[in-house]
Amino acid sequence: MNRCRLYLVTPPALDADQFAGPLGAALDAGDVASVQLRLKDASDEAVLHAGRVLMPLTQRAGAAFIVNDRPDLAAALGADGVHIGQEDAGYAETRAIVGHDHIVGVTCHDSRHLAIEAAEAGADYVAFGAFFPTATKQPRTRCEIELIRWWAEMMVAPCVAIGGITVDNCRLIVEAGADFLAVSSGVWDFAEGPAAAVKAFNRLFATLA
């Protein structure tokens, strides 16, 4: 089994200049595969500003910088990729905007069918969730861990588990074969701080690899 890796998701609202400190601390604390800029209710200019501030930090740490929902803004920033939901631009349109050398990930909720379609179309990863209650968004679906196990056994495309994931509840998801854990409040609201959360996740990943 490949070692699971951390996929950070920004808080739903942030001041990019102030958030650079916590993000930098998290990135310095251990292995992070990627950072998704997820600002659903922000203006285009606010998203672009946040990207200009946070993307260099992310890339210097060796992590991919992913923009949520907006392939046009991802392309404008020169981001490493984009993550799209089922209500966003379709995969083909998104790929045409960002190109074939950039990451495109697709939310597939709890649907094997949507995930297979996305993977066959060429998505770089599929995301399943939510696995646990989350205050970050209103999840449309609740996933069973068995979905991760099935995907890991049957498919080649990597999968991301998302939704209320914390250091304390993620073990079974990692053991099932998730390639990445998408975590937001489980890092930013961690009692000992974001850096401690990243270290704790990576300790767990190492014991289960």
Secondary structure as UniProt FT lines:
FT   STRAND          5..9
FT   HELIX           16..28
FT   STRAND          34..37
FT   TURN            40..41
FT   HELIX           44..60
FT   TURN            61..62
FT   STRAND          64..68
FT   HELIX           71..77
FT   STRAND          81..84
FT   TURN            86..87
FT   HELIX           91..98
FT   TURN            100..101
FT   STRAND          103..107
FT   TURN            109..110
FT   HELIX           112..121
FT   STRAND          125..129
FT   HELIX           145..154
FT   STRAND          159..162
FT   TURN            167..169
FT   HELIX           171..176
FT   STRAND          180..183
FT   HELIX           185..188
FT   TURN            191..192
FT   HELIX           194..208
//
